[in-house]
Amino acid sequence: MSGKAMTDNDFADEDLSGVDLSGSSLKRSDLRRADLSDADLRGADLTEAELYNADLSGAEAAAKFVDADLTNVDLRDTSMTAEEQGYVADLSGAGLTGADASGATLRYAELPDADLRNASFSDAVLYGADLSGADLRGSDLSGANLYAADLSGADLSDTDLTDSVLVANLRGAVLDGADLTGVETEKENLSSAESLAGTDIPDEYDPRPGS
């Protein structure tokens, strides 16, 4: 099925585990609850696809998911970067509310303006990822590597950032109520944030007056 045009197809509830879909066009396709675990989606186009409750765990998913619905999707241990082929995941404007991307690799992934509320990115690699303007409220980023990530204008209210690497662009970001216990960051990164109300920050990194 590699390289095929399958736009607007219905794959809801289908077992596509381990299938090679690399380079295929799945625009606007219905993949709700589909099993795509260990599938190869490198270079595929899933723009505006419906992936609600789909299983992409362990998949090679350096694909285009622009404006796709990935609500509650399983992305555990998924690789969304294939740098040797020049592919990175593009999730611009995608909805990943409640998604589980624990342990996933999203190096340089494009996630601007994505809806990531209550998603889990614990122990995920988000090195150099573009999360500008993303809604991360209530998400779990514990142990995540956000080195060189762009979080400008992002909403990280009530996020769990414990033990994460947060040497990132936080200009204009909101971190109200976030937990930064054990975080690795720099004071100047946090000083550029828009709001740190009620944020739990280690003393050595806290830029707030009186800290």
C-alpha positions in Angstrom: 0.0 0.0 0.0 3.1 2.2 -0.1 2.8 5.4 -2.2 -0.9 4.9 -3.0 -3.6 7.6 -3.3 -6.3 6.7 -0.7 -7.8 10.1 -0.1 -11.3 10.2 1.6 -11.2 6.4 2.3 -12.9 4.7 5.2 -10.5 2.6 7.3 -12.4 3.0 10.6 -11.7 0.0 13.0 -9.4 -1.6 10.4 -6.3 -3.6 11.4 -3.4 -1.9 9.6 -0.8 -2.9 12.1 2.7 -3.2 10.5 1.4 -2.1 7.1 3.7 -0.1 4.8 1.8 3.2 4.1 4.9 5.3 3.5 4.3 8.1 0.9 0.6 7.4 0.7 -2.1 10.0 0.6 -4.7 9.5 3.3 -6.1 13.0 3.3 -9.5 13.3 5.0 -9.6 9.5 5.5 -11.5 8.0 8.4 -9.1 6.1 10.5 -11.0 6.2 13.8 -10.1 3.4 16.2 -7.8 1.9 13.5 -4.9 -0.2 14.5 -1.8 1.3 13.0 0.7 0.0 15.5 4.1 -0.5 14.0 2.9 0.8 10.7 5.2 2.8 8.4 3.7 6.2 7.7 6.9 8.0 6.8 6.1 10.7 4.2 2.4 10.0 4.2 -0.2 12.8 4.0 -2.9 12.5 6.6 -4.1 16.1 6.4 -7.6 16.5 8.0 -7.7 12.7 8.6 -9.9 11.4 11.5 -7.7 9.3 13.9 -9.8 9.5 17.0 -8.8 6.6 19.4 -6.4 5.2 16.8 -3.4 3.1 17.8 -0.1 4.3 16.4 2.1 2.9 19.1 5.5 2.0 17.8 4.8 3.3 14.3 7.1 5.2 12.1 5.0 8.3 11.8 7.1 11.2 10.3 4.0 12.2 8.3 1.8 15.2 7.6 -1.1 15.4 10.1 -2.1 19.1 9.5 -5.5 19.8 11.0 -6.0 16.1 11.7 -8.1 14.8 14.6 -5.8 12.7 16.9 -8.0 12.9 20.0 -7.1 10.1 22.5 -4.7 8.6 19.9 -2.0 6.2 21.2 1.4 7.4 20.2 3.5 5.6 22.8 7.0 5.0 21.6 6.1 6.3 18.2 8.9 7.8 16.0 7.7 11.0 14.3 11.1 11.9 12.9 13.0 10.3 10.1 15.8 12.8 9.6 17.8 10.6 7.3 14.9 10.7 4.8 14.2 14.3 5.5 10.9 13.7 7.1 9.5 15.2 10.3 5.9 15.1 11.6 3.8 18.1 10.7 1.0 18.4 13.2 0.2 22.1 12.7 -3.3 22.8 14.0 -3.9 19.2 14.8 -6.1 18.1 17.8 -4.3 15.8 20.2 -6.5 16.2 23.3 -5.9 13.3 25.6 -3.3 11.7 23.3 -0.7 9.5 24.9 2.7 10.2 23.4 4.8 8.9 26.3 8.3 8.0 25.1 7.6 9.2 21.6 10.3 10.8 19.4 9.2 14.2 18.0 12.6 15.8 17.2 11.9 19.0 15.2 8.2 18.1 14.9 5.9 20.9 13.8 3.1 21.5 16.3 2.3 25.2 16.1 -1.2 26.0 17.4 -1.9 22.3 18.1 -4.5 21.4 20.7 -2.5 19.3 23.2 -4.7 19.6 26.3 -4.4 16.8 28.8 -2.1 14.9 26.5 0.9 12.9 27.8 4.4 13.5 26.5 6.2 12.0 29.5 9.8 11.1 28.6 9.2 12.2 25.0 11.9 13.7 22.9 10.7 17.1 21.7 14.2 18.5 20.9 13.8 21.5 18.6 10.1 21.0 18.2 7.8 23.9 17.2 5.1 24.2 19.8 4.5 27.9 19.3 1.0 28.9 20.2 0.1 25.4 21.3 -2.5 24.7 24.0 -0.8 22.4 26.5 -3.0 23.0 29.4 -3.1 20.1 31.9 -0.6 18.0 29.8 2.1 15.7 31.2 5.6 16.7 30.1 7.4 15.1 33.0 10.9 13.9 31.9 10.4 15.3 28.4 13.3 16.7 26.5 12.3 20.2 25.3 15.8 21.5 24.5 15.7 24.2 21.9 12.0 23.8 21.5 9.9 26.8 20.5 7.1 27.3 23.1 6.6 31.0 22.4 3.0 32.0 23.1 2.1 28.5 24.2 -0.3 27.9 27.2 1.4 25.5 29.6 -1.0 26.2 32.5 -1.2 23.4 35.1 1.3 21.2 33.2 3.6 18.7 34.8 7.1 19.6 33.8 8.9 17.7 36.6 12.4 16.5 35.7 12.1 17.9 32.2 14.7 19.7 30.1 13.2 23.2 29.5 16.0 25.1 27.9 13.6 26.5 25.4 12.0 29.6 23.9 9.3 30.6 26.4 8.7 34.1 25.2 5.1 35.0 25.9 4.2 31.6 27.2 1.8 31.1 30.1 3.0 28.6 32.8 0.4 29.4 35.6 0.2 26.5 38.0 2.8 24.4 36.3 5.1 22.1 38.3 8.7 22.6 37.4 10.2 20.5 40.2 13.5 19.0 39.2 13.5 20.9 35.9 16.6 21.7 33.9 16.2 25.2 32.5 17.7 28.7 32.7 16.4 31.8 34.5 16.4 33.9 31.3 14.2 31.4 29.6 11.6 31.7 32.4 11.9 35.4 32.6 10.6 35.8 29.1 7.4 34.0 29.9 4.2 36.0 30.1 2.9 34.6 33.3 4.2 32.4 36.1 1.4 32.7 38.6 1.4 29.8 41.1 4.2 28.1 39.2 6.4 25.7 41.3 9.9 26.7 40.2 13.3 25.7 41.8 14.8 28.7 43.6 17.9 28.8 41.3 15.7 29.3 38.2 12.9 31.5 39.7 12.9 35.0 38.0 10.1 36.4 40.1 10.8 39.3 42.4 11.6 38.2 45.9 12.5 34.7 44.9 
